[in-house]
């Protein structure tokens, strides 16, 4: 009687069990995959940098497809605001480490999967060590400093980079750092000025969009492992979910690229400094709120920071000051401190609408303290001499002053 487990056709690849043959039967009958292809997937080691919007569908579909080992890099915890798009997490895991929450879902989907968890921030100090044990890296990060870090680490370790990014209703995807193709630096030699491109936390994202882009990334990973099809290496796929349009740009390897061209980059650098980002210990906004740090009296880029407690005391004492909201109009119905609204993007052209003199005190607020910091600098540059930023914004007010206020 012959065994249901077929003999290996490729030396060194793991056999499939009877259960795996049944599980992956729809793959096995594809000539482009077959038994050998499924063996390759089982042997594959894929690292997902981030288990958020992109990392969630990416990891789920790689696990379902039979990738044998998934590495997860994330230092965050699950928040209720994640659940609109990060489908690997659930209401029951809010507050838990994201890598632990993701493992629960992944192992429930495919118990054959081996999950390697890195509950840490990816840094220049640990990236090369983490990357060396994986075949391909899938970048699901949401900030420029980590994207450049992932890219340079991929080039230095010779690992392909399945790249994806999202914002509002649009996304991008490509396969960078292959032997013959361009890397992320070939496309973006320099990062944008700090604050020019809002994060998803500030600009928002359609919940389904990371699912769409993350699955494209997963498709690129699977094709790479199997060695089939035409990859996105040398192409940038642009996704417009509102118009449901897909366009692609041809990319060329830049011979002058310091990473993959001239190989000037021999080691990982300070990517916060490269992107003009202050160190996290110096940041105000949500980080300060989360860590309950006292920012009273601190100054960031020449702008004094005040806490929500300071603002409440000013209000209760009826001190004379002007409170300015620099969020967008659609945010006001969600939560409001009752301040006049001038969105930060139009503030410079609407300076004349500020109803106080340039010598009077102005406190600027937004959702988290990031946009209001930028607005405060705009006001200072326009000649206002007594401008402060409300550290933590609406989020801090809801945490420390009015727990009934909605957080978003």
C-alpha positions in Angstrom: 0.0 0.0 0.0 1.5 3.3 -1.1 1.8 6.2 1.3 -0.4 9.2 0.8 2.7 11.3 1.4 4.5 11.7 -1.9 8.2 11.3 -2.2 10.3 14.4 -2.3 11.1 15.6 -5.8 13.7 18.1 -4.6 16.5 17.2 -2.2 16.4 19.1 1.0 12.8 20.3 0.9 10.4 19.2 3.6 7.8 16.5 2.9 4.1 17.3 3.2 2.0 15.4 5.7 -1.4 14.0 4.7 -3.1 16.9 6.5 -1.0 19.4 4.6 -1.8 17.7 1.3 -5.5 18.0 2.0 -5.1 21.6 3.3 -3.2 22.8 0.2 -5.0 20.7 -2.4 -6.0 23.7 -4.5 -2.4 24.7 -4.7 -1.2 21.2 -5.5 -3.4 20.9 -8.6 -1.9 24.2 -10.0 0.9 23.2 -12.4 2.8 26.4 -11.5 2.8 25.3 -7.8 2.3 21.6 -7.5 3.8 19.4 -4.7 7.3 20.9 -5.1 6.1 24.4 -5.0 4.2 23.7 -1.8 7.3 22.2 -0.4 9.1 25.5 -1.2 6.5 27.4 0.6 6.8 25.2 3.6 10.5 25.7 3.7 10.3 29.5 3.2 11.1 31.9 6.0 9.4 35.3 5.6 9.8 38.3 7.9 6.9 40.7 8.3 8.0 44.1 9.6 4.9 45.4 11.3 1.6 43.6 12.2 -0.6 46.6 11.5 -2.7 47.5 8.5 -0.4 46.0 5.9 1.1 43.3 8.0 -2.3 41.9 9.0 -3.5 40.7 5.6 0.1 40.0 4.5 0.7 37.6 7.4 -2.7 36.0 7.3 -2.5 35.1 3.6 1.1 33.9 3.8 0.1 31.7 6.7 -2.9 30.4 4.8 -0.8 29.7 1.7 1.5 27.4 3.7 4.6 29.5 4.3 6.4 27.5 7.0 8.0 30.2 9.1 6.7 33.8 9.7 8.8 36.3 11.6 6.8 39.2 13.2 8.5 42.5 14.2 6.3 44.9 16.2 6.7 46.6 19.6 3.2 48.1 19.8 0.0 46.9 21.6 -3.4 46.5 20.1 -5.7 49.5 20.3 -9.4 49.7 19.5 -8.6 52.2 16.7 -6.6 49.5 15.0 -9.5 47.1 14.4 -11.0 49.1 11.5 -8.2 47.7 9.3 -5.8 45.5 11.2 -7.9 42.3 10.8 -5.3 40.0 12.4 -6.3 41.5 15.8 -9.6 41.4 17.6 -11.6 43.0 20.3 -10.6 40.3 22.7 -6.9 41.2 22.3 -7.1 44.9 22.7 -4.3 45.9 25.1 -2.1 42.8 24.3 1.2 42.9 22.4 0.5 42.9 18.7 3.0 40.1 18.1 1.1 37.9 20.6 -2.3 38.9 19.3 -1.2 38.1 15.7 0.2 34.8 16.7 -3.2 33.7 18.1 -4.9 34.5 14.8 -2.2 33.0 12.7 -1.9 29.7 14.6 -5.7 29.4 14.7 -5.7 29.7 10.9 -2.8 27.3 10.3 -1.4 25.3 13.3 1.5 24.1 11.0 2.9 27.6 11.0 6.1 28.4 13.0 5.8 32.0 14.3 9.0 33.8 15.4 8.2 36.9 17.4 10.3 40.0 17.8 8.6 42.3 20.3 10.9 45.2 19.6 11.3 48.3 17.5 13.4 47.6 14.4 16.6 49.6 14.7 20.0 50.0 13.1 21.3 47.9 16.0 19.2 44.8 15.5 18.0 44.8 11.8 20.9 42.9 10.3 20.8 40.3 13.0 17.0 39.8 12.6 17.0 39.8 8.8 19.8 37.2 8.4 17.6 34.2 9.2 14.9 35.0 6.6 14.6 34.6 2.9 12.5 37.7 2.0 11.4 40.7 4.0 7.9 42.2 3.7 7.8 45.9 4.7 4.5 46.8 6.3 5.8 50.0 8.1 4.2 53.4 8.1 7.1 55.8 8.5 9.9 56.9 6.3 12.8 56.3 8.7 11.9 52.6 9.0 11.3 52.2 5.3 14.9 53.4 4.6 16.2 51.2 7.4 14.4 48.1 5.9 15.7 49.0 2.5 19.3 49.4 3.5 19.2 46.3 5.7 17.8 44.3 2.7 20.5 45.5 0.4 23.3 44.7 2.9 21.9 41.2 3.6 20.9 40.4 0.1 17.2 40.0 0.9 14.4 41.1 -1.4 12.0 43.7 0.0 8.3 43.2 -0.7 7.3 46.9 -0.2 3.9 48.4 0.4 2.6 51.8 1.6 -0.8 53.3 2.1 -2.4 56.7 2.7 -6.1 57.7 2.8 -7.4 56.0 -0.4 -4.1 55.3 -2.3 -1.4 52.8 -2.1 1.9 51.6 -3.6 3.6 48.3 -4.0 6.8 47.0 -5.5 9.6 44.4 -5.0 12.8 46.1 -4.2 16.4 45.1 -3.6 16.4 42.1 -5.9 19.7 41.2 -7.5 19.0 43.1 -10.8 16.2 45.4 -9.7 16.2 48.8 -8.1 15.9 49.4 -4.3 13.7 51.9 -2.4 16.4 54.5 -2.5 16.5 54.3 -6.3 12.9 55.5 -6.3 13.2 57.9 -3.3 16.8 59.1 -2.9 15.8 61.5 -0.2 13.0 61.5 2.4 10.4 64.2 2.2 10.7 67.2 4.7 9.5 66.3 8.2 5.7 66.9 8.5 5.1 67.2 4.8 3.4 63.8 4.5 1.0 63.1 7.4 0.8 59.7 9.0 -2.3 57.6 8.7 -3.1 58.5 12.3 -3.3 62.2 11.1 -4.5 61.8 7.6 -6.7 58.7 7.9 -6.9 55.6 5.8 -9.8 53.7 4.2 -9.9 50.4 6.2 -10.1 48.1 3.2 -7.1 49.7 1.4 -4.3 48.0 3.5 -6.1 44.7 2.8 -5.8 45.3 -0.9 -2.1 46.4 -0.8 -1.1 43.9 1.8 -2.4 41.0 -0.3 -0.5 42.4 -3.3 2.6 42.2 -1.1 1.8 38.6 -0.1 1.3 37.7 -3.8 4.8 39.1 -4.5 6.3 37.1 -1.7 4.6 33.8 -2.8 5.7 34.4 -6.5 9.3 35.0 -5.3 9.4 31.9 -3.2 7.9 29.8 -6.0 9.9 31.4 -8.8 6.9 32.0 -11.0 5.3 34.9 -12.8 6.5 38.4 -13.4 7.4 40.2 -10.2 7.0 43.9 -9.4 10.8 44.3 -9.4 11.4 47.3 -11.7 7.8 48.4 -11.4 5.9 50.5 -8.9 2.2 49.6 -8.7 -0.1 52.6 -7.9 -3.5 51.8 -6.4 -6.4 54.3 -6.3 -9.2 52.7 -4.4 -11.7 55.5 -5.0 -11.4 55.2 -8.8 -10.4 51.5 -8.5 -7.5 52.3 -10.9 -4.2 50.5 -11.1 -1.3 52.1 -12.8 2.3 51.2 -12.9 5.5 53.1 -13.3 8.7 51.6 -14.7 11.7 51.8 -12.4 15.3 51.5 -13.2 18.2 50.6 -10.9 20.2 53.8 -10.3 23.9 53.2 -10.8 24.6 56.1 -8.4 22.4 54.8 -5.7 24.5 54.8 -2.5 22.8 51.6 -1.3 22.5 49.2 -4.4 24.6 51.2 -6.9 27.9 52.5 -5.6 27.5 50.6 -2.3 28.6 53.6 -0.4 26.3 52.5 2.4 28.3 49.8 4.2 26.5 50.0 7.5 23.1 51.1 8.9 22.9 54.8 9.8 20.8 56.9 12.2 17.5 57.0 10.2 15.7 59.4 12.5 18.5 61.9 11.8 18.5 61.0 8.0 14.8 61.8 7.9 15.0 64.9 10.1 13.0 63.2 12.9 13.6 64.0 16.5 14.3 61.2 18.9 11.2 59.7 20.5 12.2 60.9 23.9 12.0 64.5 22.7 8.6 64.1 21.0 5.4 65.5 22.3 1.9 64.4 21.4 0.6 60.8 21.7 3.9 59.4 23.0 4.0 61.9 25.9 0.4 61.0 26.7 1.1 57.3 26.6 4.1 57.7 28.9 2.4 60.2 31.1 5.3 62.5 30.9 5.1 66.1 32.2 5.9 68.4 29.3 5.1 71.6 31.3 7.8 74.2 30.6 9.4 72.2 27.7 10.1 73.9 24.4 10.2 72.0 21.0 11.5 73.9 18.0 11.1 77.2 19.8 7.4 76.5 20.7 6.5 76.2 24.4 4.5 73.0 25.2 1.6 73.1 27.7 -0.3 70.2 29.2 -4.1 69.7 29.2 -4.0 70.3 32.9 -2.3 73.7 32.2 -5.1 74.5 29.7 -7.8 73.5 32.1 -6.4 75.7 34.9 -6.3 78.7 32.5 -9.9 78.1 31.6 -11.0 77.7 35.2 -9.1 80.9 36.2 -10.6 82.8 33.2 -7.2 83.8 32.0 -7.2 85.7 28.8 -5.9 83.6 25.9 -7.1 82.5 22.4 -7.6 78.7 21.8 -7.2 77.7 18.1 -8.3 74.3 16.6 -6.2 73.4 13.5 -7.9 70.1 12.6 -10.1 69.5 9.6 -13.8 70.4 9.7 -14.9 66.8 9.5 -13.1 66.1 12.8 -15.0 68.6 14.9 -18.3 66.6 15.2 -16.2 63.7 16.6 -14.7 65.7 19.5 -14.2 69.3 20.2 -12.9 71.8 22.8 -15.2 74.5 21.3 -12.3 76.5 19.8 -12.5 78.4 16.5 -11.3 76.3 13.5 -8.7 77.1 10.9 -7.1 73.9 9.4 -3.4 73.8 9.5 -3.1 73.5 5.7 -4.8 76.9 5.2 -3.5 78.7 8.3 -0.8 80.6 6.5 -3.3 82.1 4.0 -5.8 82.9 6.7 -3.6 84.5 9.3 -5.7 87.6 9.0 -8.6 85.7 10.6 -6.8 85.4 13.9 -9.0 87.7 16.1 -6.2 88.7 18.6 -3.1 90.8 18.3 0.3 89.3 17.7 1.3 90.0 21.4 -1.6 88.1 23.0 -1.4 84.5 24.1 -2.5 81.8 21.6 -2.8 78.1 22.5 -3.0 75.8 19.4 -4.5 72.3 19.5 -5.2 69.4 17.2 -6.0 65.7 17.7 -2.6 64.7 19.1 -0.3 67.7 19.2 1.6 67.1 15.9 -0.4 69.4 13.5 -0.8 72.0 16.2 3.0 72.1 16.7 3.4 72.8 12.9 0.7 75.5 13.1 2.3 77.1 16.1 5.6 77.4 14.1 3.6 79.0 11.3 2.1 81.6 13.7 5.5 82.3 15.2 7.0 82.8 11.8 4.1 85.2 11.1 5.1 87.4 14.0 2.9 86.1 16.9 5.1 86.2 20.0 3.1 84.2 22.6 2.2 80.9 21.0 2.0 77.5 22.8 1.2 74.0 21.6 -1.2 71.8 23.5 0.8 68.6 24.0 -1.3 65.5 23.3 -4.3 67.5 22.0 -7.8 66.1 22.1 -6.4 62.6 23.0 -4.7 64.0 26.1 -7.8 66.0 27.0 -9.9 62.8 26.8 -7.4 60.8 28.8 -6.8 63.3 31.6 -9.6 65.9 31.7 -12.8 64.5 30.2 -13.0 60.7 29.9 -16.4 61.0 28.3 -14.9 62.6 25.2 -14.5 60.4 22.2 -11.0 59.4 21.1 -10.2 58.7 17.5 
